[in-house]
Amino acid sequence: MKNLTQVLVALFCLCMPALLHAQRDDSKYLAGAVPEVDGKVVFTKDFSIPGMSQDTIYSRLLKWMDARLAKNENNSRVVFSDKEKGQIVGMGDEWIVFSSTALSLDRTKILYQLTVTCQPEKCIFEVEKIRFNYREGKEKYTAEEWITDKYALNKSKTKLVRGLAKWRRKTVDFVDDLCVGVTEALSATVAKAPAEEKKEEQKQKETKALVNSGTTVITPKTQVTVETPQTATAPVTVTAPQTNAQVVPNAYKEVAPNAIPANAIQTGNGKLVIVIGEEPFNMTMMTANAGGSLGKIAGDKPVIFTILSPEQPYEQMEAAGNYTVRFYPNGQTEPSVILECKKVPSQAPIEGMPRTYIGEILKAKIK
């Protein structure tokens, strides 16, 4: 009997990885997730920033790219910039970690080129010339021969090829993380110094990568300064304007999410407050200390970006599926805008950096 139990336990352990693999939703990484242009892998993301000049877009993204590449602490750097043409080119070299345990570390060096082309009210962000140096450079691959649909998907393009799955997933996630960085830079947030390591990403079910979700529209109004919370170790930061009166629904007019006025939220002249849970019980409130802005993703899906500064607690936001965002103008005790949102899955940020949350706007009320 004892021997039989041991055999069953051994079989369960052998089968467990396969079961976990079968349960994973890889829809985000299937056909088209790694785009090609003339046979070369080129990830392209369009950003629309109504009202922002080419010079402003250029200066923000030059500053972002310079800081982002400097984090690699090697030869990664901006290699070309032309303000008049609105062009910035950078070369990167950093680690992607597949898995890390006390006994083993599975990782690869990824080398890549970033290109930004700035124009009035818009910009194009590209990631290309991707190469991998694996096992300390003993194995070298290009993206074209390693993570494209031809090699990384089965013949029916319904599943990832097991040996190449980790490469494709991690590369798409890596590019998504870069796109989030561009979004934060264009949203006028002031990021603090980067940390040394990435937190392990959350395993969320996503149907499409951010880089492949169409044009992202950002409508920043003014520069936002990150306010360091007075008590960084507090379990929950509640900095919403204090009032005993509940919000009166009749005082607001409901509008379609895509009809919210572009100037309805100006984080330089007020606060964005995130509300999680039901009012008045089991409710958590926290200010998006690093600001945020209205925008659109996947073509025309209205969203709101809310950004927590590195010191703020975020566990409840991570666990939330739906939440509400309120905008309080300076000096006001009642919000002028109330947005009911559904959280859009996004990449976990680098430790020590602001956390950006994207909420699809389901219902909007304004005064």
Buried (B, 14 or more C-beta within 10 A) or exposed (E): EEEEEEEEEEEEEEEEEEEEEEEEEBEBBBEEBBBBEEEBBBBBBEBBBEEBEBEBBBBBBBEBBBBBBEBEEEEBBBEEBEEEEBBBBBBBBBEBBEEEEEEEEEBBBBBBBBBBBBEBBBBBBBBBBBBBBBEEEEEBBBBBEBBBBEBBBEEEEEBBEEEBBBBBBBBBBBBBBBBBBBBBBBBBBEBBEBBEEBEEBEEBEBEBBBBBBBBBBBBBBEEBEBBEBEEEEEEEBEBBBEEEEEBEEEEBEEBEBEEBEEEBBBBEEBBBBBBBBEEEEEEBBBBBBBBBBBBBBBEEBBBBBBBBBBBBBBEBBEEBEEBBBBBBBEEBEBBBBBBBBBBBBBBBBBEBBBBBBBBBBEEBBBE
